[in-house]
Amino acid sequence: MTKRHGYALLAAILAVVVVLSAAIYVGVAADDGTGAKATVASGHTSHDAAPASTGTWVGAWSTSPAGAEPGTEPDGLAGRSVRNVVHTAAGGTSARITLSNLYGQSPLVITHATIAVAATANNAAAAADTMRRLTFNGVPTVTVPAGGQVMSDAVRVRIPHGVDVLVTTYSPTPSGPVTYHPRAQQISYVADGDRTEDLSAAAYTEQSPYWRYLTALDVLSDEATGTVVALGDSLTDGITSTVGANRRWTDVLAERLHASAGSGDTPRYSVVNQGISGNQILAAGSGRPADNPSGLSRFGRDVLDRTNVKAVVVDLGVNDILRNPAQVDPSTVTDGLRTLVREAHARGLRVVGATLMPFQGHRGSTPAREAVRQAVNAEIRAGKVYDAYVDFDAALRDPYDPRRLRPDYDSGDHLHPSDKGFRRMAEVFDLKALKGPVPADL
């Protein structure tokens, strides 16, 4: 063989190696925790979906669609950019979002959507080099049918744990009522026109106390292996926590899990919050679909359908007692809770439940309702409702009057905790309780 032929052969071999290596790289798919291969669109610019990488898809943040935003019935938010600010419970190397039009009465057309890491907390400005354009089945425009939802393609972007993320959508056409989550305890932003790729916050002059359209942010995580879903009412929604400070008990629980991950039997889980203020186990609000849907009716959507769920925490029942004057039978509450547990067990999910905290001094408090609360808690402590329980009642009650919240844990309305009270709720949570066998029945 001549030297010339040898160089040609070597070049051919190297070319084959490069092609095979590229094919292997693109073919590596993300593990969504179910054993299936996640489909991730590929692209070549900072605004497009990127090649897949390895990891586990988990929930970094989520919220429950709770109703139709008043005043948006005719036009929705046509011609405006909505920049939702959300806080991450897990970090990852890629991200994807879910948009909901559950309460819309006509299709929602999104022509432009982006994701970026916030430059600083509680700010509409994006950090440099983090802005990414989102696509849906490979294209930037998506139509979300009335009553439906869509998930974006995954996009390569480094999302750190414990940061604010900006998810911005633009719709040019009227879409009717906006699906939203009130009482977000987080300020988001709105701008006129299509400003979805603006790094600056200058155009975002309108503040909003709501989350709109956006219901989930997932990350391809290199630190978490599963998701814990917290299902609850205003106590989980955190309506008396400091706005923008991420001091709900679920936020503190997520920080505890992150700090302890991998030590002992502590699971490597993220936490997502599916609390709706005023939520009940059994009853729902008016409308079709119902505003503030019952815990039973939304359990499949808000819990079982979340990404890579490993465990469920339930803190419901207080509103079933306070908002139903004729409610004197604690078994109605506990039977409803057991139905949720059975549905979770059918999916192999462990359920940790919370005892119901005191509400003496609240305007809805009566001796009869207090008796129902005590009876429900007795069933929970006896192990007849959940796989395991966290005793929020014992942790936050006043030792001098157990029917009341301890004064420094009380926000002032004698029902909802202060920031200190929310922290106490998370501190008494046994992280190891999130792992363990799932009984056939209780």
Phi and psi in degrees as a GROMACS rama.xvg file:
@    title "Ramachandran Plot"
@    xaxis  label "Phi"
@    yaxis  label "Psi"
@TYPE xy
-78.4194  162.846  THR-2
-60.5373  -38.0507  LYS-3
-62.2775  -45.5491  ARG-4
-64.7621  -35.5862  HIS-5
-63.6705  -43.0574  GLY-6
-63.6055  -38.6219  TYR-7
-63.8469  -42.911  ALA-8
-63.7774  -43.0365  LEU-9
-61.6229  -41.1622  LEU-10
-64.0109  -38.5116  ALA-11
-65.3306  -42.0284  ALA-12
-62.824  -44.2417  ILE-13
-62.0552  -37.6899  LEU-14
-63.4688  -42.0734  ALA-15
-62.8076  -43.1021  VAL-16
-60.2386  -43.3416  VAL-17
-61.653  -44.7826  VAL-18
-62.3199  -45.7426  VAL-19
-63.6673  -40.3186  LEU-20
-63.6696  -41.1875  SER-21
-64.7244  -40.4448  ALA-22
-63.8128  -41.1138  ALA-23
-64.8793  -41.706  ILE-24
-62.506  -48.8503  TYR-25
-67.3088  -29.4271  VAL-26
-79.3494  -10.404  GLY-27
-70.6772  122.158  VAL-28
-108.964  155.044  ALA-29
-78.1621  143.335  ALA-30
-89.0114  120.82  ASP-31
-90.1579  9.06496  ASP-32
90.9128  -5.86566  GLY-33
-107.815  -4.27014  THR-34
94.7276  -11.6106  GLY-35
-84.9115  158.911  ALA-36
-90.3117  126.174  LYS-37
-78.3239  138.535  ALA-38
-89.2463  122.611  THR-39
-127.026  122.561  VAL-40
-70.1457  150.69  ALA-41
-109.008  156.755  SER-42
-160.223  -175.031  GLY-43
-134.375  -2.10736  HIS-44
-116.507  168.884  THR-45
-68.1409  -11.2584  SER-46
-101.113  -4.85636  HIS-47
-105.424  164.088  ASP-48
-62.5871  148.354  ALA-49
-116.727  166.803  ALA-50
-56.5838  149.118  PRO-51
-70.5046  156.467  ALA-52
-136.072  174.481  SER-53
-85.7889  157.982  THR-54
152.593  -168.307  GLY-55
-126.662  128.958  THR-56
-75.1622  126.757  TRP-57
-137.413  164.289  VAL-58
-79.2824  124.542  GLY-59
-94.5744  -24.5237  ALA-60
-167.57  148.336  TRP-61
-159.502  165.535  SER-62
-149.76  160.789  THR-63
-94.9356  130.258  SER-64
-62.8332  126.583  PRO-65
-115.702  -12.8406  ALA-66
170.181  -175.379  GLY-67
-96.5151  128.837  ALA-68
-67.405  123.42  GLU-69
-59.1034  141.719  PRO-70
87.5406  -3.96211  GLY-71
-105.935  8.49397  THR-72
-57.9498  -43.4698  GLU-73
-73.5445  -51.8047  PRO-74
-118.705  -5.46943  ASP-75
65.5339  -131.557  GLY-76
-124.762  45.4812  LEU-77
-60.0239  135.34  ALA-78
77.5567  16.2074  GLY-79
-131.501  149.488  ARG-80
-98.4015  127.051  SER-81
-105.061  116.376  VAL-82
-109.186  97.2834  ARG-83
-78.1522  136.96  ASN-84
-108.529  122.024  VAL-85
-131.877  156.347  VAL-86
-113.48  132.566  HIS-87
-87.7698  139.597  THR-88
-100.296  -2.61704  ALA-89
-156.224  151.255  ALA-90
-102.831  163.786  GLY-91
-168.12  179.786  GLY-92
-104.06  -12.28  THR-93
-143.009  163.918  SER-94
-145.479  157.759  ALA-95
-150.284  157.725  ARG-96
-126.818  163.327  ILE-97
-122.825  131.111  THR-98
-112.913  139.196  LEU-99
-120.066  139.269  SER-100
-122.889  37.4948  ASN-101
-56.2193  -40.9807  LEU-102
-100.115  6.39671  TYR-103
-73.2074  149.966  GLY-104
-107.314  1.00466  GLN-105
-149.63  165.35  SER-106
-60.1229  142.753  PRO-107
-101.076  115.761  LEU-108
-98.6294  115.536  VAL-109
-105.096  116.346  ILE-110
-98.7343  -9.96807  THR-111
-157.758  130.28  HIS-112
-145.969  141.368  ALA-113
-138.133  163.643  THR-114
-134.769  143.88  ILE-115
-157.197  155.033  ALA-116
-81.3586  134.778  VAL-117
-66.8475  143.897  ALA-118
-63.2518  -40.2683  ALA-119
-144.968  167.312  THR-120
-63.4192  144.855  ALA-121
56.5022  47.2057  ASN-122
-142.861  142.582  ASN-123
-86.5171  -2.25954  ALA-124
-84.4303  142.475  ALA-125
-95.2402  146.375  ALA-126
-69.6161  145.831  ALA-127
-58.7799  140.99  ALA-128
67.3409  16.9435  ASP-129
-113.076  -8.19012  THR-130
-69.5553  126.57  MET-131
-131.65  135.857  ARG-132
-80.2312  134.862  ARG-133
-94.6163  147.159  LEU-134
-125.524  164.306  THR-135
-133.212  110.996  PHE-136
54.1663  37.3656  ASN-137
89.3365  -3.94407  GLY-138
-124.834  154.043  VAL-139
-78.561  -14.5111  PRO-140
-103.857  139.111  THR-141
-142.487  145.732  VAL-142
-111.436  119.794  THR-143
-97.3024  114.591  VAL-144
-64.6529  155.123  PRO-145
-57.5555  129.125  ALA-146
83.3932  0.00566749  GLY-147
-111.68  -176.317  GLY-148
-146.821  161.712  GLN-149
-138.549  150.6  VAL-150
-111.071  137.595  MET-151
-75.8715  166.514  SER-152
-67.0528  159.1  ASP-153
-76.6913  145.657  ALA-154
-128.768  140.644  VAL-155
-76.7697  113.769  ARG-156
-158.882  137.978  VAL-157
-80.9489  113.694  ARG-158
-107.081  108.702  ILE-159
-71.3985  159.282  PRO-160
-70.9761  141.058  HIS-161
72.2106  31.2379  GLY-162
-120.684  164.724  VAL-163
-84.8024  138.812  ASP-164
-120.704  141.656  VAL-165
-104.797  121.522  LEU-166
-118.274  117.838  VAL-167
-118.763  134.741  THR-168
-128.106  150.702  THR-169
-133.466  129.285  TYR-170
-124.673  123.297  SER-171
-85.1159  -12.1112  PRO-172
-121.938  152.994  THR-173
-60.6332  139.868  PRO-174
-132.114  6.10791  SER-175
78.3837  -159.285  GLY-176
-55.4581  137.478  PRO-177
-86.9559  127.504  VAL-178
-74.0837  125.714  THR-179
-144.949  167.621  TYR-180
-122.159  107.196  HIS-181
-75.0105  172.133  PRO-182
55.559  45.5  ARG-183
-69.8561  -20.7883  ALA-184
56.8702  30.2096  GLN-185
-151.663  134.186  GLN-186
-87.792  126.305  ILE-187
-112.182  -175.86  SER-188
-140.495  157.262  TYR-189
-136.803  141.902  VAL-190
-132.192  150.836  ALA-191
-77.0111  140.5  ASP-192
80.9668  179.822  GLY-193
-86.2267  96.8431  ASP-194
-119.247  31.991  ARG-195
-65.623  -30.2722  THR-196
-100.401  12.3757  GLU-197
-67.1015  126.146  ASP-198
-78.1236  -32.1455  LEU-199
-78.3566  155.035  SER-200
-92.8652  1.87212  ALA-201
-57.0385  -39.6438  ALA-202
-78.331  -14.7957  ALA-203
-92.1262  74.4667  TYR-204
-88.4329  -16.3581  THR-205
-100.04  128.557  GLU-206
-96.649  152.326  GLN-207
-137.489  134.901  SER-208
-88.5949  12.2651  PRO-209
-116.032  160.309  TYR-210
-103.204  131.39  TRP-211
-120.739  134.498  ARG-212
67.3012  -45.9054  TYR-213
-73.3924  128.267  LEU-214
-124.155  -11.3505  THR-215
-158.677  146.074  ALA-216
-128.888  117.081  LEU-217
-106.423  150.435  ASP-218
-128.748  148.958  VAL-219
-83.6289  96.5523  LEU-220
-89.8604  142.277  SER-221
-108.06  14.2134  ASP-222
-133.646  -25.615  GLU-223
-113.731  151.71  ALA-224
-117.618  0.0668351  THR-225
-172.443  175.428  GLY-226
-122.682  135.709  THR-227
-100.285  130.532  VAL-228
-107.793  125.451  VAL-229
-100.733  116.033  ALA-230
-104.301  124.71  LEU-231
-167.068  -166.334  GLY-232
-109.689  -145.295  ASP-233
-64.3963  -25.4132  SER-234
-66.7102  -30.4307  LEU-235
-89.1598  -37.4905  THR-236
-59.8464  -28.3328  ASP-237
76.3774  40.1717  GLY-238
-69.5108  -16.3415  ILE-239
-104.648  8.41065  THR-240
-78.7832  160.02  SER-241
-65.8325  128.645  THR-242
-61.8172  130.591  VAL-243
77.5978  3.49075  GLY-244
-102.399  -8.51043  ALA-245
55.1631  56.5385  ASN-246
-115.126  19.5704  ARG-247
-63.6438  157.743  ARG-248
-64.8091  -28.6367  TRP-249
-68.7987  -33.4139  THR-250
-64.6319  -43.6893  ASP-251
-68.1556  -38.1685  VAL-252
-61.8201  -42.1017  LEU-253
-61.2215  -40.6533  ALA-254
-65.9675  -39.8791  GLU-255
-62.7688  -44.5657  ARG-256
-63.5579  -41.482  LEU-257
-64.5624  -42.4874  HIS-258
-69.2306  -29.5321  ALA-259
-101.974  -0.984364  SER-260
-55.5098  130.661  ALA-261
88.0032  -8.63536  GLY-262
-95.5929  127.759  SER-263
60.7036  -132.33  GLY-264
-99.7378  16.3525  ASP-265
-71.6206  124.515  THR-266
-73.4668  156.024  PRO-267
-95.418  75.5115  ARG-268
-117.867  148.682  TYR-269
-91.728  171.527  SER-270
-130.411  130.897  VAL-271
-120.334  148.658  VAL-272
-107.416  116.345  ASN-273
-115.376  44.7189  GLN-274
-86.9375  143.106  GLY-275
-130.091  124.406  ILE-276
-60.4177  134.477  SER-277
82.7161  3.31353  GLY-278
-68.7144  144.309  ASN-279
-122.693  159.67  GLN-280
-67.9383  -44.0173  ILE-281
-104.987  -42.0661  LEU-282
-96.9374  150.187  ALA-283
-123.98  167.569  ALA-284
-76.938  -171.728  GLY-285
-84.4819  170.672  SER-286
96.6511  164.057  GLY-287
-134.823  108.709  ARG-288
-68.3681  158.458  PRO-289
-69.6084  135.865  ALA-290
-65.4595  146.18  ASP-291
47.6117  63.3452  ASN-292
-62.1106  149.866  PRO-293
-63.2133  157.897  SER-294
-57.5435  -39.2382  GLY-295
-65.5757  -41.8336  LEU-296
-75.4029  -26.1838  SER-297
-101.841  1.66316  ARG-298
-61.3298  -42.1761  PHE-299
-63.8547  -46.8849  GLY-300
-70.3074  -47.306  ARG-301
-88.6414  -15.3729  ASP-302
-119.839  -62.9991  VAL-303
-65.2424  -29.9234  LEU-304
-89.3741  0.319871  ASP-305
-70.514  160.779  ARG-306
-73.7708  123.762  THR-307
52.1559  50.4605  ASN-308
-70.8462  133.271  VAL-309
-114.266  -29.0345  LYS-310
-153.935  157.138  ALA-311
-125.841  137.902  VAL-312
-116.007  126.423  VAL-313
-114.822  127.122  VAL-314
-133.688  77.7971  ASP-315
-133.355  157.505  LEU-316
132.48  -29.0579  GLY-317
-61.5817  -44.8728  VAL-318
-70.2252  -29.0204  ASN-319
-63.1686  -30.16  ASP-320
-82.9637  -47.5374  ILE-321
-73.9186  -30.0804  LEU-322
-99.7671  5.771  ARG-323
-127.628  95.6234  ASN-324
-55.9712  -30.1295  PRO-325
-89.6445  2.266  ALA-326
-78.1042  102.486  GLN-327
-124.672  0.704964  VAL-328
-107.3  106.842  ASP-329
-62.9723  -22.9079  PRO-330
-66.1172  -26.0603  SER-331
-61.8093  -40.6699  THR-332
-70.0661  -49.5841  VAL-333
-68.2001  -33.2125  THR-334
-64.3566  -39.9654  ASP-335
-63.773  -41.8534  GLY-336
-64.1214  -39.8933  LEU-337
-64.7867  -31.9727  ARG-338
-63.2656  -42.8636  THR-339
-60.278  -43.0923  LEU-340
-62.5277  -42.8236  VAL-341
-61.9824  -39.9018  ARG-342
-65.341  -38.5241  GLU-343
-67.4859  -42.4302  ALA-344
-62.3158  -34.3139  HIS-345
-62.8041  -21.3737  ALA-346
-102.232  8.5288  ARG-347
75.1188  23.931  GLY-348
-101.56  136.711  LEU-349
-81.123  143.559  ARG-350
-123.979  123.141  VAL-351
-107.133  127.888  VAL-352
-113.077  159.319  GLY-353
-110  140.329  ALA-354
-68.1504  155.715  THR-355
-85.8269  128.015  LEU-356
-78.547  160.629  MET-357
-64.8319  152.864  PRO-358
-141.168  20.8362  PHE-359
-59.9916  133.727  GLN-360
99.2512  -20.2952  GLY-361
-72.3639  151.813  HIS-362
-61.495  -22.7389  ARG-363
-92.1441  0.816395  GLY-364
-75.4257  134.297  SER-365
-141.943  159.838  THR-366
-57.9345  -36.6348  PRO-367
-66.1955  -41.1152  ALA-368
-69.8399  -35.5679  ARG-369
-62.7152  -37.1453  GLU-370
-65.2389  -38.004  ALA-371
-65.2367  -44.8441  VAL-372
-57.4522  -45.8562  ARG-373
-62.8726  -39.2746  GLN-374
-67.7032  -40.7758  ALA-375
-62.1393  -44.785  VAL-376
-63.3858  -35.6396  ASN-377
-62.7715  -40.1195  ALA-378
-66.0093  -41.1543  GLU-379
-64.1939  -45.7019  ILE-380
-67.8806  -24.9056  ARG-381
-79.2976  -1.16027  ALA-382
77.1864  23.2838  GLY-383
-101.712  6.07542  LYS-384
-123.862  -52.4604  VAL-385
-115.795  168.193  TYR-386
-68.6106  -36.0261  ASP-387
-153.597  162.901  ALA-388
-137.451  154.718  TYR-389
-112.469  129.878  VAL-390
-93.334  77.0302  ASP-391
-63.329  -34.4095  PHE-392
-58.9494  -53.5683  ASP-393
-62.7334  -33.7961  ALA-394
-74.3912  -30.7802  ALA-395
-112.008  -7.59879  LEU-396
-74.6057  155.75  ARG-397
-75.6079  121.229  ASP-398
-62.5004  -20.8066  PRO-399
-90.7297  -15.5835  TYR-400
-154.216  88.0557  ASP-401
-61.8314  -8.2157  PRO-402
-82.2503  -7.03302  ARG-403
-117.741  159.045  ARG-404
-72.2082  144.862  LEU-405
-59.8914  137.412  ARG-406
-52.2726  -42.2057  PRO-407
-77.521  -9.7837  ASP-408
-96.4423  -2.88985  TYR-409
-97.5386  129.224  ASP-410
-68.7814  -18.0526  SER-411
123.027  -16.3537  GLY-412
-98.3075  1.13588  ASP-413
67.8799  19.4301  HIS-414
-135.036  -45.8835  LEU-415
-99.9561  142.544  HIS-416
-74.0341  160.703  PRO-417
-80.0577  175.646  SER-418
-54.868  -40.6898  ASP-419
-64.9284  -38.0358  LYS-420
-66.442  -42.4162  GLY-421
-60.8212  -40.9816  PHE-422
-63.0134  -40.3125  ARG-423
-62.3286  -38.328  ARG-424
-57.6429  -44.9485  MET-425
-72.1066  -33.5068  ALA-426
-67.9724  -30.2148  GLU-427
-87.478  -1.79218  VAL-428
-75.2743  123.7  PHE-429
-79.5688  108.583  ASP-430
-61.5326  -30.3475  LEU-431
-69.2165  -19.1394  LYS-432
-66.3702  -17.0818  ALA-433
-76.0127  -12.533  LEU-434
-116.742  151.156  LYS-435
144.508  174.888  GLY-436
-67.7824  153.927  PRO-437
-104.984  111.58  VAL-438
-61.7909  154.808  PRO-439
-68.4344  -37.8887  ALA-440
-160.345  171.556  ASP-441
